[in-house]
């Protein structure tokens, strides 16, 4: 031990003579000798550190004496009071005395753990739900994902780009998995019956939005809309080929149910709709393309990482969430416009009465906002943020989002002698404020009106 403290202390040479009486009686010399002996033992025998102390040895001897004397002496008090062992358990004095502040902090931790069971950062938790899938009950995990979207939002850059947004949309829309080859097969089929109408609309899609133009090409938009048109066309042909039950009379004149082929069904009368450029002009049959689908498709292409992802998300959205918007007659859109007037009269009667006095119905200023889920109003990053909320809690809430935009413009509209000019184009979207107003106004909507909101786009 080169660094031993003994090297730094004065070393006394061993003496062969007997120390004098003065040295024996000197307490200072005795203390020095004991200190030197202790240091010598530490340096020469390091194992002495692990040896039990004198108190421990005395206690062990006492326990051995008690075992040998028998059980009759067990009740006698020991001469030396027992001392705690070297490895003792936590004493009462080590415990933290609970007070009001510590109790409140513990309660907050419990509430926080219930809101965030994994105690993760919200962004990391959302990414974990997307990448790893639900770890428990799927309905509980979906509710947690919706809550995160509402309260925390998706992390995105200034351009609205997020690495997980398209996957969150696919989860919330319950879109099926699709292979890229299936999308490419639709592309290889060439021009669909609605191709000419698609080409007439695509070059105008968000033409003044530099973010969209920089990321999404017109060719990509044409391919996706043409593939969706083929998909809707095939579904329409399959539906026409399915046998249906019709009433027919037998030879005795009594009605009976029979299966009718498409030929019989077409023979019963002319169709209620006529196709023009692949879309229906009226009736309840689904179309394959209507004007405005190009704008509705744009955010999917902007947020997706591939055309195949945008295709499956967009196709699932228009066929499951708002099929009434893409029918030839657009009956879902007209129902939505009527609901805008109804809901505005409930959430802001004064503003509604003023607009009605100016003959300003929703069909005059809100048609594009209803059809495109507010995608026609810039900026695009705010549109994506608003769609996060709509996909999480239902696209039918877009009607209340339009009412929220009118409420934001309330003072300007009420003081304007001609609100028509103001409503020709809505002010820039403020997604967070719109969502807050929508959630607040949702409590005012009666149950029957809310049912109409839920089913108006079917």
Backbone torsions as a table, in degrees:
resi	resn	phi	psi	omega
1	UNK	NA	95.0	-175.9
2	UNK	-74.6	-26.4	-178.0
3	UNK	-100.9	19.7	-178.1
4	UNK	-65.9	141.7	178.6
5	UNK	-62.4	-15.4	179.8
6	UNK	-66.1	-31.7	-179.5
7	UNK	-63.4	-28.2	-175.7
8	UNK	-91.6	-5.9	179.0
9	UNK	-99.8	149.9	179.2
10	UNK	-61.0	131.8	-179.4
11	UNK	-97.8	130.1	179.6
12	UNK	-95.7	130.4	178.8
13	UNK	-72.0	139.6	-179.6
14	UNK	-63.3	138.6	-176.3
15	UNK	-109.7	138.7	178.3
16	UNK	-90.4	-14.8	-179.6
17	UNK	-91.1	159.6	179.1
18	UNK	-78.9	131.3	-178.3
19	UNK	-62.0	149.5	-178.9
20	UNK	-68.7	168.1	178.8
21	UNK	-65.6	-32.3	179.5
22	UNK	-65.0	-39.1	178.8
23	UNK	-67.6	-37.1	179.5
24	UNK	-68.7	-33.6	-177.6
25	UNK	-85.2	-8.9	-177.4
26	UNK	-80.1	115.0	178.1
27	UNK	-66.0	-28.3	-179.3
28	UNK	-65.4	-41.6	180.0
29	UNK	-68.3	-37.7	178.5
30	UNK	-62.5	-43.1	178.6
31	UNK	-62.7	-39.3	178.7
32	UNK	-65.0	-39.6	179.1
33	UNK	-66.2	-43.1	178.6
34	UNK	-62.1	-40.5	179.7
35	UNK	-64.8	-39.1	-179.8
36	UNK	-68.7	-41.5	177.8
37	UNK	-63.6	-40.9	178.5
38	UNK	-62.1	-44.2	178.3
39	UNK	-64.1	-38.2	179.0
40	UNK	-64.3	-39.0	178.2
41	UNK	-66.7	-39.7	178.9
42	UNK	-63.6	-37.8	-176.9
43	UNK	-80.0	-33.0	-175.7
44	UNK	-90.5	-29.5	-176.2
45	UNK	-134.2	87.3	-177.8
46	UNK	-69.4	-20.1	-179.8
47	UNK	-67.6	-16.4	179.8
48	UNK	-63.7	-21.2	178.5
49	UNK	-63.2	-32.7	-177.0
50	UNK	-87.9	-2.0	-179.3
51	UNK	-74.4	147.9	179.4
52	UNK	-66.2	150.5	-179.7
53	UNK	-72.7	171.2	179.5
54	UNK	-63.8	-37.8	179.3
55	UNK	-64.9	-41.9	179.3
56	UNK	-65.1	-40.8	178.2
57	UNK	-63.3	-40.2	179.4
58	UNK	-64.5	-39.2	179.6
59	UNK	-67.5	-38.8	177.9
60	UNK	-63.0	-41.2	178.0
61	UNK	-63.0	-38.1	179.1
62	UNK	-64.8	-42.1	179.3
63	UNK	-65.1	-37.3	177.7
64	UNK	-65.7	-39.7	178.7
65	UNK	-64.1	-39.0	179.1
66	UNK	-65.3	-37.1	179.8
67	UNK	-69.2	-33.5	-178.4
68	UNK	-79.1	-33.0	-178.7
69	UNK	-72.8	-19.1	177.6
70	UNK	104.1	174.5	-175.4
71	UNK	-75.4	-12.9	-177.8
72	UNK	-70.4	-26.4	-179.1
73	UNK	-96.1	9.4	-177.8
74	UNK	-70.0	-27.8	-177.0
75	UNK	-82.9	-7.8	-179.3
76	UNK	-76.9	144.7	179.5
77	UNK	-74.3	136.8	179.0
78	UNK	-69.8	154.3	-179.6
79	UNK	-69.7	-35.2	179.3
80	UNK	-107.7	126.3	-179.3
81	UNK	-62.3	140.0	-179.2
82	UNK	-64.3	139.3	178.1
83	UNK	-110.7	151.6	178.8
84	UNK	-63.5	142.8	179.8
85	UNK	-68.9	171.0	-177.2
86	UNK	-64.8	-43.1	178.0
87	UNK	-97.7	89.2	-175.3
88	UNK	-103.1	159.7	175.7
89	UNK	-82.2	168.6	-177.9
90	UNK	-66.6	128.6	-178.8
91	UNK	-84.7	169.8	-179.3
92	UNK	-65.9	-31.8	-178.5
93	UNK	-69.1	-20.6	178.7
94	UNK	-78.9	-18.5	-176.3
95	UNK	-73.0	146.6	178.6
96	UNK	-81.6	127.4	179.9
97	UNK	-75.1	121.5	-178.0
98	UNK	-68.0	139.4	174.5
99	UNK	-135.0	-173.8	-175.1
100	UNK	-66.3	-40.6	-177.0
101	UNK	-68.3	-43.2	179.5
102	UNK	-66.8	-35.7	177.9
103	UNK	-65.6	-42.0	178.7
104	UNK	-64.8	-40.6	178.5
105	UNK	-63.9	-39.7	178.1
106	UNK	-64.9	-38.7	178.5
107	UNK	-64.3	-39.4	178.5
108	UNK	-64.6	-37.6	178.3
109	UNK	-64.2	-38.3	179.0
110	UNK	-64.7	-44.5	179.0
111	UNK	-63.6	-42.1	179.9
112	UNK	-64.7	-37.0	179.2
113	UNK	-68.4	-30.6	177.3
114	UNK	-71.0	-40.6	178.6
115	UNK	-69.5	-38.4	-179.9
116	UNK	-126.1	84.1	-173.6
117	UNK	-58.0	-31.3	-177.2
118	UNK	-88.9	-4.6	-179.0
119	UNK	54.0	37.2	179.2
120	UNK	-100.7	165.2	169.3
121	UNK	-63.4	137.2	-176.9
122	UNK	-54.6	-38.8	179.4
123	UNK	-65.4	-44.0	179.0
124	UNK	-66.4	-36.5	179.8
125	UNK	-65.8	-42.7	179.3
126	UNK	-64.9	-42.3	177.8
127	UNK	-64.3	-35.3	177.0
128	UNK	-65.8	-40.2	177.4
129	UNK	-62.9	-37.1	-177.9
130	UNK	-75.4	-43.2	-173.5
131	UNK	-80.3	-39.5	-173.7
132	UNK	-99.6	-16.3	-178.6
133	UNK	83.2	176.1	-179.1
134	UNK	-67.3	135.0	178.3
135	UNK	-93.7	-13.4	-179.8
136	UNK	-134.9	-136.6	179.1
137	UNK	-65.9	131.4	-173.1
138	UNK	-68.1	-34.7	179.2
139	UNK	-68.9	-37.5	176.9
140	UNK	-66.1	-41.2	180.0
141	UNK	-67.8	-37.6	176.9
142	UNK	-65.5	-40.6	177.0
143	UNK	-62.7	-39.5	177.7
144	UNK	-64.4	-40.6	178.7
145	UNK	-63.9	-43.4	177.7
146	UNK	-61.7	-41.9	179.7
147	UNK	-63.4	-39.3	177.7
148	UNK	-65.4	-39.9	178.5
149	UNK	-63.4	-41.4	-177.9
150	UNK	-70.9	-46.2	-171.7
151	UNK	-89.3	-36.8	-174.9
152	UNK	-104.3	-34.4	-176.6
153	UNK	77.9	166.0	178.4
154	UNK	-87.7	137.3	178.1
155	UNK	-71.3	128.9	-179.3
156	UNK	-148.3	158.8	177.8
157	UNK	-83.8	-172.6	-176.3
158	UNK	-65.7	-24.0	177.4
159	UNK	-86.7	1.9	180.0
160	UNK	83.7	9.5	-177.7
161	UNK	-84.3	132.0	178.2
162	UNK	-135.1	140.0	-178.0
163	UNK	-71.9	-23.4	-174.7
164	UNK	-113.8	0.3	-174.0
165	UNK	-59.9	-48.9	-176.7
166	UNK	-62.6	-32.3	-179.6
167	UNK	-75.3	-35.1	173.8
168	UNK	-64.2	-40.9	177.1
169	UNK	-62.6	-44.2	-179.7
170	UNK	-62.0	-37.6	178.1
171	UNK	-67.8	-47.4	-177.2
172	UNK	-67.8	-30.9	177.5
173	UNK	-84.8	-5.4	-178.3
174	UNK	54.8	43.7	-178.2
175	UNK	-76.6	139.3	179.9
176	UNK	-74.9	159.3	175.4
177	UNK	-74.3	143.2	-179.7
178	UNK	-140.4	141.7	177.8
179	UNK	-82.9	152.8	178.2
180	UNK	-63.2	-32.2	179.9
181	UNK	-62.4	-34.9	178.5
182	UNK	-64.6	-39.0	176.8
183	UNK	-68.0	-40.3	-179.9
184	UNK	-66.3	-32.3	176.9
185	UNK	-62.9	-38.6	176.9
186	UNK	-67.3	-35.1	178.7
187	UNK	-66.5	-40.6	-176.9
188	UNK	-68.3	-15.2	179.9
189	UNK	-73.3	-9.6	175.9
190	UNK	84.1	-153.8	-174.3
191	UNK	-70.8	133.3	176.7
192	UNK	-86.2	170.5	176.6
193	UNK	-58.4	-20.6	-179.0
194	UNK	-101.7	13.9	-172.7
195	UNK	-61.5	-44.0	-177.0
196	UNK	-63.8	-38.4	178.7
197	UNK	-70.2	-34.9	176.6
198	UNK	-63.0	-43.3	-179.4
199	UNK	-65.5	-27.7	179.1
200	UNK	-73.4	-17.5	-175.3
201	UNK	-108.1	-28.3	-168.9
202	UNK	-65.9	-35.5	-176.6
203	UNK	-69.6	-15.0	179.2
204	UNK	-96.9	-0.2	-174.2
205	UNK	-70.7	114.0	179.2
206	UNK	45.3	49.6	-173.3
207	UNK	-64.9	-28.0	-177.8
208	UNK	-95.8	8.4	-178.0
209	UNK	-100.2	106.9	-177.1
210	UNK	-67.4	-32.1	179.5
211	UNK	-62.2	-45.0	-179.1
212	UNK	-68.1	-42.5	-178.1
213	UNK	-65.7	-31.9	-179.1
214	UNK	-74.2	-28.0	-173.7
215	UNK	-102.8	-34.4	-173.9
216	UNK	-116.6	127.5	178.1
217	UNK	-90.0	158.9	177.5
218	UNK	-65.6	-34.6	179.2
219	UNK	-62.3	-40.3	178.1
220	UNK	-64.1	-41.2	178.5
221	UNK	-64.7	-39.9	179.0
222	UNK	-64.7	-45.1	-179.2
223	UNK	-60.1	-46.0	-176.8
224	UNK	-66.4	-46.3	-179.9
225	UNK	-64.7	-36.1	178.6
226	UNK	-68.4	-38.0	177.2
227	UNK	-66.0	-40.9	177.1
228	UNK	-64.3	-39.0	178.4
229	UNK	-62.3	-41.9	175.9
230	UNK	-62.5	-41.7	-179.2
231	UNK	-63.1	-44.2	178.6
232	UNK	-68.7	-34.4	178.1
233	UNK	-64.7	-43.7	179.0
234	UNK	-63.8	-40.5	178.2
235	UNK	-64.3	-35.9	179.1
236	UNK	-67.8	-41.2	178.6
237	UNK	-64.6	-41.3	178.9
238	UNK	-64.6	-36.6	179.1
239	UNK	-68.1	-38.4	177.8
240	UNK	-67.9	-29.5	-178.4
241	UNK	-79.7	-15.7	179.7
242	UNK	-72.4	136.8	176.5
243	UNK	-69.9	145.2	-179.8
244	UNK	-123.2	156.9	177.3
245	UNK	-88.8	124.2	178.1
246	UNK	-127.7	157.6	177.2
247	UNK	-81.7	130.3	176.1
248	UNK	-140.0	157.4	-178.8
249	UNK	-106.0	136.8	176.6
250	UNK	-84.1	-173.5	-176.7
251	UNK	-65.3	-18.0	178.9
252	UNK	-91.8	-2.4	177.3
253	UNK	90.0	-1.8	179.7
254	UNK	-87.5	139.7	-178.3
255	UNK	-72.1	148.1	174.9
256	UNK	-147.8	157.9	-179.0
257	UNK	-88.9	131.1	179.0
258	UNK	-132.6	157.8	175.9
259	UNK	-85.1	132.8	179.8
260	UNK	-112.1	132.5	175.6
261	UNK	-79.3	167.3	177.3
262	UNK	-57.5	-32.3	179.7
263	UNK	-64.9	-44.3	179.6
264	UNK	-64.1	-40.4	-178.0
265	UNK	-65.9	-39.9	178.6
266	UNK	-71.3	-27.2	180.0
267	UNK	-74.2	-19.4	-177.9
268	UNK	-72.0	-17.7	178.6
269	UNK	167.5	167.7	-180.0
270	UNK	-70.4	151.6	178.1
271	UNK	-65.3	151.3	-176.8
272	UNK	-80.9	-9.7	-179.2
273	UNK	-128.4	157.7	174.6
274	UNK	-123.3	137.8	-176.7
275	UNK	-87.4	134.7	176.4
276	UNK	-133.4	113.8	-178.2
277	UNK	54.8	36.6	174.8
278	UNK	85.2	2.5	179.2
279	UNK	-124.5	153.2	-179.1
280	UNK	-85.4	143.8	179.1
281	UNK	-91.3	-14.1	179.5
282	UNK	-170.3	-174.6	178.8
283	UNK	81.2	-172.1	-176.2
284	UNK	-109.8	3.3	178.3
285	UNK	-72.5	141.5	179.6
286	UNK	-68.8	138.8	175.7
287	UNK	-90.6	177.7	177.3
288	UNK	-110.8	-13.9	172.7
289	UNK	-164.3	135.6	172.9
290	UNK	-132.5	154.8	-179.9
291	UNK	-64.5	132.2	-176.1
292	UNK	110.2	-18.3	177.3
293	UNK	-65.7	-26.1	178.1
294	UNK	-64.8	-40.6	178.2
295	UNK	-72.3	-36.7	178.2
296	UNK	-65.9	-28.4	-179.0
297	UNK	-82.2	-24.3	-171.4
298	UNK	-57.9	-47.9	-179.4
299	UNK	-61.7	-30.6	178.1
300	UNK	-65.1	-44.0	178.7
301	UNK	-67.1	-35.0	-179.3
302	UNK	-69.1	-39.7	-175.7
303	UNK	-84.2	-25.1	-174.1
304	UNK	-77.2	159.5	177.2
305	UNK	-96.2	-8.0	176.2
306	UNK	-155.0	161.1	178.4
307	UNK	-66.7	-33.9	-179.8
308	UNK	-63.8	-40.6	177.1
309	UNK	-64.6	-43.9	178.9
310	UNK	-63.9	-36.4	-179.3
311	UNK	-63.4	-50.4	-176.4
312	UNK	-67.6	-34.1	178.6
313	UNK	-70.0	-45.8	-178.1
314	UNK	-67.5	-43.6	179.6
315	UNK	-63.7	-43.0	177.5
316	UNK	-64.9	-34.1	-179.2
317	UNK	-67.3	-47.8	-175.1
318	UNK	-77.7	-21.6	-179.7
319	UNK	-91.6	-23.9	-178.1
320	UNK	-108.0	-41.2	-173.0
321	UNK	-91.2	-39.1	-177.1
322	UNK	-142.4	57.2	177.4
323	UNK	-64.1	-26.4	178.9
324	UNK	-68.4	-16.5	178.8
325	UNK	-79.7	-23.7	-175.0
326	UNK	-109.2	10.7	171.2
327	UNK	-73.8	161.5	-178.4
328	UNK	-59.6	-40.1	-178.5
329	UNK	-83.2	-10.3	-178.2
330	UNK	51.6	43.8	-177.9
331	UNK	-63.4	-31.9	177.6
332	UNK	-64.8	-37.0	178.9
333	UNK	-66.5	-43.2	-179.5
334	UNK	-66.8	-35.4	174.8
335	UNK	-65.8	-38.8	178.3
336	UNK	-64.4	-37.6	178.2
337	UNK	-65.1	-40.1	177.0
338	UNK	-64.6	-34.5	179.1
339	UNK	-72.3	-27.7	175.0
340	UNK	-61.5	-45.4	177.8
341	UNK	-63.0	-42.2	-179.3
342	UNK	-64.3	-47.7	-176.1
343	UNK	-69.3	-36.6	177.9
344	UNK	-65.0	-36.8	177.1
345	UNK	-64.7	-24.9	180.0
346	UNK	-84.9	-46.2	-174.2
347	UNK	-81.6	-26.3	179.9
348	UNK	-149.3	80.8	-176.2
349	UNK	-60.0	-37.4	-177.8
350	UNK	-64.8	-47.1	178.9
351	UNK	-64.5	-40.3	178.7
352	UNK	-62.1	-43.6	180.0
353	UNK	-64.5	-38.5	-179.6
354	UNK	-65.3	-44.8	179.1
355	UNK	-66.1	-36.4	177.7
356	UNK	-66.7	-35.2	178.1
357	UNK	-66.3	-24.8	176.6
358	UNK	-94.0	10.4	-179.5
359	UNK	58.9	36.5	-179.9
360	UNK	-103.7	90.9	174.5
361	UNK	-90.4	162.4	-175.7
362	UNK	-62.1	-29.7	-178.6
363	UNK	-65.4	-16.0	179.8
364	UNK	-89.3	-23.3	-174.7
365	UNK	-130.9	-12.6	-173.2
366	UNK	-116.0	9.2	-176.1
367	UNK	-61.0	-49.5	-177.7
368	UNK	-66.3	-36.3	-179.6
369	UNK	-67.2	-36.5	177.7
370	UNK	-71.1	-46.0	-175.6
371	UNK	-65.7	-40.6	-173.6
372	UNK	-100.2	9.2	-178.0
373	UNK	56.0	42.2	178.2
374	UNK	68.0	12.0	178.7
375	UNK	-71.4	-14.2	179.3
376	UNK	-78.5	-10.6	-177.4
377	UNK	-104.3	121.2	178.6
378	UNK	-75.6	169.2	0.2
379	UNK	-84.5	157.2	-175.5
380	UNK	-64.0	-39.6	177.1
381	UNK	-59.4	-33.8	176.9
382	UNK	-71.1	-33.2	175.7
383	UNK	-61.9	-45.0	179.8
384	UNK	-62.2	-40.6	179.2
385	UNK	-66.6	-38.2	176.7
386	UNK	-66.7	-38.0	179.0
387	UNK	-67.7	-29.9	173.8
388	UNK	-55.4	-45.0	179.7
389	UNK	-68.2	-42.7	-178.2
390	UNK	-65.5	-40.2	179.4
391	UNK	-71.7	-28.5	-179.7
392	UNK	-74.3	-39.8	-173.3
393	UNK	-120.0	4.1	172.8
394	UNK	117.7	127.3	178.2
395	UNK	-63.8	-16.9	178.5
396	UNK	-63.5	-20.9	178.9
397	UNK	-72.6	-5.4	175.0
398	UNK	-59.8	-31.5	178.2
399	UNK	-61.2	-44.0	178.4
400	UNK	-71.7	-27.7	175.2
401	UNK	-66.7	-36.2	175.7
402	UNK	-65.9	-41.5	175.8
403	UNK	-61.8	-36.8	178.8
404	UNK	-64.6	-37.6	176.6
405	UNK	-64.2	-36.5	176.7
406	UNK	-67.8	-36.7	178.2
407	UNK	-65.9	-36.6	176.7
408	UNK	-63.3	-35.9	179.3
409	UNK	-86.5	8.3	-168.5
410	UNK	-52.7	-55.2	-175.4
411	UNK	-62.5	-40.4	179.4
412	UNK	-65.9	-40.7	-179.3
413	UNK	-67.9	-42.4	-177.1
414	UNK	-67.6	-27.8	-179.6
415	UNK	-94.3	-1.4	-179.1
416	UNK	-94.2	129.8	176.9
417	UNK	-70.7	-20.2	-179.4
418	UNK	-134.5	83.6	-179.3
419	UNK	-68.2	-10.4	-179.2
420	UNK	-59.9	-41.7	-179.0
421	UNK	-65.3	-36.4	-179.4
422	UNK	-70.3	-31.6	-175.3
423	UNK	-90.5	1.8	175.4
424	UNK	-64.7	-33.1	174.5
425	UNK	-143.7	127.2	-179.1
426	UNK	-70.8	152.9	174.6
427	UNK	-66.0	165.1	-178.9
428	UNK	-54.0	142.5	-178.7
429	UNK	-64.8	142.2	169.8
430	UNK	-124.8	87.1	-168.5
431	UNK	-57.4	-46.0	-176.1
432	UNK	-63.5	-43.7	179.3
433	UNK	-67.5	-39.2	179.4
434	UNK	-63.2	-42.7	179.7
435	UNK	-64.6	-41.2	179.3
436	UNK	-61.8	-44.4	179.7
437	UNK	-67.7	-38.8	179.6
438	UNK	-62.9	-46.0	179.7
439	UNK	-63.9	-37.4	178.5
440	UNK	-67.7	-41.9	-178.5
441	UNK	-74.2	-18.6	-177.2
442	UNK	-61.8	-29.6	-179.6
443	UNK	-69.8	-20.8	-177.0
444	UNK	-86.3	-13.0	-174.7
445	UNK	-79.8	125.4	177.0
446	UNK	-64.9	161.7	-175.7
447	UNK	-64.0	-38.6	-177.7
448	UNK	-69.2	-38.1	177.7
449	UNK	-68.5	-37.2	178.8
450	UNK	-65.0	-35.9	175.4
451	UNK	-61.7	-39.8	176.3
452	UNK	-63.8	-38.7	178.3
453	UNK	-61.6	-43.7	-176.0
454	UNK	-64.3	-38.0	-171.0
455	UNK	-105.1	2.9	-172.6
456	UNK	-69.9	-25.2	-176.5
457	UNK	-95.3	3.8	-177.4
458	UNK	-74.4	NA	NA
